């Protein structure tokens, strides 16, 4: 039986979108939360949780402060990996590939679709830098709120990224740790699908 579509899938993005719908229905909080791994130019890795905002045949989109640790690492080494883990569904998906910046128009559109407080927070934050106290951050948010009673301009350092998937692995829990794992790898314009040992 192939209730989750794993055995019969030929298109990894269609399968991911199906699994994401299942996660949106079955996960309690932020099914789009994903561990994003980046690395410095000399290979020192770091990982953190981000929210994946859109996926399609081009890749996986997320947004961040370009001056943050991940932004700095992506400018030095534009390759990354993601791992989605939906514990209640007993599934995970691993994605890896190259990363490019999204067009300014796309970033502006997404930035202004966020809540006003989220926009203020992005404008006020010097992400990954030392913060003397929470009061400093809260004061900065209040100052920006007074300065921009209407639309909040997107800060130039707040950007969007596209992870162009080269490999996508789907993992499904199995009894006795006999998990199902399928790896999709780019093969020209097509995908090569292989079953892996658990």
C-alpha positions, 0 to 999 in steps of 0.5 A: 500500500502506498498511502503516502505516495512514496513508492510511486512518486516520480516528482520529488516536489509534488511529493514534498507538497503532498507531505507538506499538506499532511504536515499542515493538517497534522503538526501542531505548530509551524509545519514549515519550520526547517533546520537550515545548515550553512557553512563558512568558506573553510567548511565550519558548519552551523545550523538553525531553524527558519521558516520555509515560505514557499516551494515550487519547481525552482526550489525552497524560499526563505528570508533573513537578514543578510548580515546574520551568520547565515547570510554571511555564510551564504555569501561566502559559500552559497550551498546549504542543506535543509531538514524538515522533521514532522515528528507526529507524522514520523517523516522527514525530508532532507534537501541540499543544493545551491542558494541564490538571492531572490529578486528585490520585487519578490522580497518586497512583496513578501516583507509587506505581507507580514504583520506590522510587528514582524516588519518592525522587528526585522527593521529593528534587529541587527540579527546575530550581533550582541544585544546589551538588553531587551530594552534596547530592542524594544526602544528601537521598535517603538522609535521605528513605529513612530518614524513610520506610521504608514508603510515600513520600508524594507531594510536593505539587509533583509533579503530572500533566498532560494535553495535550488534542490539538487538532492531530496531525500524522503524518510518514513519511519518503519517498525523495528527501525526498518525505515523507508528512504528514497533519494531523488538526485538531479540527472540533467532535466530529470530525477534519478530515484533510489531506495536507500538502506535505513 
